[in-house]
Amino acid sequence: MSKRANIAVIMAAGKGTRTDADVPKQFLPLQGKLVLEWAVDAFDSHPGIDQVAIVAAREEVSRVQEIIDKNDWKKVTKIITGGEQRHQSSYAAVQAFSNRPDDNLILHDAARPLVSRQIITHVLEALNKYRAVGVAVPVTDTLFFTGPGGDHIVRVPDRSLFQRAQTPQAFRIEVIQKAYGYAMDDRGFSATDDCGVVRRYLYREKIYIVKGEEKNTKITYPEDMQIMERWLLH
C-alpha cells in the first residue's frame, strides 16, 4: 500500500481584531519574521510533511502570495480562499483536497507560531493508528460552570476531566470531509474547532489526544505577542 501523504494547512484567514493591531495577527512581526512565516516554517521544514497550503481571506491572497514568493519554502503549493468564519475556512480546506480521501489533512492555526517539531511528529505518528487526532494541554485553573449571563456559579467541575485544545488537529481526509458534509447541511451549525465537528457528527470516531505545550499558545491579545517574544529569547 502506498504511503499516505501528510498535507498541512495553515489557517490564516482570521481577522484577529482582539489584538488591536492595524493588520491581522498572522501578519504581525515577531523576532524578524511574520507570525505566519513562523507557522509555515514549522511544517515546511518537517520531514514528515509532504505538502503545505495556506488558507487566506480573499482580500489577503495577494499579500500571502508575496510572502510565499520571498521565502524559500519547498512544500507550499497553494493558497486557499477562506470564509468569514473559521468553520467556513476549514471547509474550504477540506474541499480543496476532497479528491484525496486516503491522505491526511493537518490543520494548524497561523496564530500559533511556536508549534514544535515534537508536536508535529507526535501528531503524524498518531495518524498511523487513528483517523482523528487533537492536541491539548491539561487545565490547571479551577473552572466555574456559570449560569446564563455568566454572573453566578452553577457548579465547579472536576478540572482533571478537561484539557485546553490546541492545534494542529489532524484527520484522514475522508473522515473530516464526511463530518463537514453533515455539518454544512445543519442550519444550526457553528464551530471554532475541527475536532468538535468530528465529535458532533461522527460521534463513534475516536479522537486521540497528543500532548501539547504551553508555548504552542494562540496569539489573541496584545500581551500574547510579548509572551511569544520571551519564548523566542529563551
N, C-alpha and C positions, 0 to 999 in steps of 0.2 A: 504494500500500500504506500502511495506517495505521501510525503510529509505535508502536513497541513501548514499553510502559510500563516504567519502571525502579522496581522495588519494593525498598526497603531493609528488611532485617530485622535488628534489633539483638538479639543473642543475650545474654540477661540472666538465664538460668535457673541459672547455676552457683552453687555454694556458697562457693567461694573460701576454703577452710579454711587454706591456707598463709599467708594474710595475718595470721593470729592476731587478727582483729578480731571484734567482737561481732555484726557484720552482714556479709552477703556484700559483696565488694569493690565491686560496682556501686552500692551504696548508701552508700559512704563519701563524706564531704565533701571537696571539692577546690577550693580558691580560690573559695568562695562558692556552688558548685553541687555536686550529686552527680556521681560518676563517670558514672553512667548518663545524666544530663542533658547532659553534655559530648558524649557519643557521639551521642545523639539529635539534639542541636542541629546537629552537623556535617552530618547527612543531611537533616534537615528544612529547613535553610536553603539547601541546594544546589539551584540552578535545574534541574539535570538529573534530580533525583529526583522522582517523581510521587506516591509513597505510602510510608509508613513503618509498620512493625509492630514490636512488641516481644514477644520470647519470654520468659516468666517462669515460675518454678517455681509450682506450684499454690498453695502457701502464701503466695506473694508477689504474687499477682494484684491483691489489693485495695490493697497498697502502691503498686504500679505505676500503678494507676488513679488514686490520689491524686496521684501525681507528674504524670501526664498532665493532670489537672484544673487543677493550679496553674500549668502552663506554657502559653505562647501558641503552641503548635505547630500548624501549619496542615495537616500531611500525615499525622499519626499517626491511623490508622483502626482499629487492632485490637490486642488482646493475645492472644497465642497461648500456650496452656499447654504448657510444655516437659516433658522427661523427666528421669530421673535422670542420664543420661549425655549428653554433647554430641551424639553422633550421633542420639540419640532426639529431641533438641530441633530439630536440623536437619531431621530427617524430618517433624516436626510442622509446621515452617515450609513445607516443600515441599508437604505435603498441604493446607495452608491455601490455597494458590494453585494447586492442581492443575488447576483449571478455566481457567487462563490459560497454556497451554503455550507460546505465542509471545512472552510477555513475559519480562523479565529479573528475576532474583532476586539481590540483592546482600546477602550475609550478612556481618555485622560483629560482632566481639566487643565487648560493652559495656565490657569491661576494657581496651580500647584507646581511651581518651577523647580522645587528641590527634591522631586521624586528620585529615589536612589536606584542604582543598578540592582541592588539586592532585592528590592520590592518587585521590580520588573521581572527579575529572574524567577522569584518565587511564584509570581502570577503565571508565568509561562509554564513552569513545572506543574502547577495545579491544573492547568488546562489539558495536561496529558491524561488526567483521571476524571475531571469534572467538566461539565459543559457551561457552567456559570460560576464566576469567581469574583468576589469582592475583596476590598482591602479595608481594614478598620483598626482602630486603637481603643483600648478599654476606657470607659468613662471613669474619671477619678473624683469628680464632684458629686455631691448628693443631688438627686433630681427631685423636683417638685412636679407632680401632676396637678395642673390647675383647672379650675372651672372656667366657664365662658367669661371672656374679658381678661383672664389671667391675673385676677386680683385676689384670689384666695386659694389655699391649698386643699385639694381634694384627697390626695394621698401621697405618700412618699414611697416610690417603688424601690425595689432592690437593685441598686446600681450595677451589681455584678452580672445582671442579665442584659445589660446594654453595652453597646460599643458605638463609637463615632465613625461614621462612614467616611472613607477617603476614595480617591481614585489612584490608579486605574481600576476599572471594572471591565471584566473580560468575558466573552461569550463565544460559543460556537455560533456562527452567523445564522444558521437555520433556527437556533433557539431564540435569539433576540429578534429575529425577523418575525417569527411566529407570535411572540409576545406583543410586539408593536402592531402586528396585524389586528389582534384583538383590541388593543388599546385605542387605535385610531378609529375603530368602529364604535367606541364607547363615548357617547356625548358628554358624560361627566368626567372624562379622563383628564388628569393633570398630574405631572410628576417632575421632580428635580433630580431623580435618582434612577439609573437604569436597572440596578438590581431590584429595586422596588417594583418596576414594571414586570419583570420576570416573576417575582414573588406573587404579584397580584393576579396575573393572568395565566401563569403556568405554575400553580402552587405546588405541584408534585416535583418540580425540578429542584434538585438540591443545589444550593448556592454555597460554595465553600468560601471560607474567610481566610485570607492571608493577613498576617500581622503587619500593620502599618508602622509609621514612625512619626514622632512629633514634628520633625522638620518638614514632613510632607503635608504641612498645613496649607490651607487655602487663603489667598490674599482676598480679604473682604473689606477691611477698614484701613485708613491711612497708617495706623500704627503697625499694621501687619508688614508693611514694607520695611520698617525699621527692624522688626524681628528677623526678616529674611536677610537683611544686611548683616546682622550679628551672626546668624548661622554661617554665612559665607566667609566671615572673618575668622572663624574658629576651625 
